């Protein structure tokens, strides 16, 4: 099971990233768990200084931008 985490304080781009990530995981048909991390201390623990960020299985894949749908699918695979 893929562990997908969206790091962000709840801004519009954070919400868009969460929706796009969930959609990409559904398209890929992989089992996944998605978590929204909004606490600043937890976000900083990943070394992320700009949100939104996407973490896949504990590894930061994107930070400070909204990746395209294709990019998100590649990051999840």
N, C-alpha and C positions, 0 to 999 in steps of 0.2 A: 504494500500500500504506500502510495506517495503521500508525504506530508508536505502540504503547501501552506505557506504562511505569507500573509499580506501585512507588511509593516507600514503603519501610517496612523495619523491621528484622526482619520475620518473625513479627510478632505474629499472633494469631488473626484480627483484623480485616483485617490485610494479606493474609492467605491468602484470606479470604472475598472481598475486593475483587478479587484476582487471578482467582479462579474465576468471579465474577460478570461481570467484564470479558470474559474469554474466552468465556463463554456468550453474552453480548450480541453480541459480534463475530461469533460463529458464526450467531446468529439473523439478524443483518443481512446475512450473506453477503458481507461486505466482506473483501478480502484484508488480512491484518494480521500484525504481528510483535509479540510481547509480551515485555517484559523486566522482570525484578524487580530493582530498584535497592535494595540493602541498605546500601551504604557511606554513612555519615553525611555525609562531605564532599560526595559527589555529590548527596545529598538536599538539603543546605543550598544547593548551587549553584543549585537551582531556586527558592530563596527559601521553601522549605517548612519550617515550624517544628513542625507537628503531622502525624503520620502516622495512618492511611494516606493516600496521595494518589494521584490518577490524573492522568497526563500523556498528552495526545493530541497527537501531532505536535509535541512540544516545548512545548506550552502546558498549564499546570496548570489542570485543570478542576474538581477537588475536592480538599480537604485537611482532615484532622482528623475525617473522618466517613466513614461507609459509605453512599454514595448508593444509591437504589433501582434496581432493574433498568431501569425506564423512564428514569430520569435518565441512567444509564450509556449506554443506547442513544442518547439524544439527544446526549450528549457526544461519542460516537464518530462520529455522522453528519456 
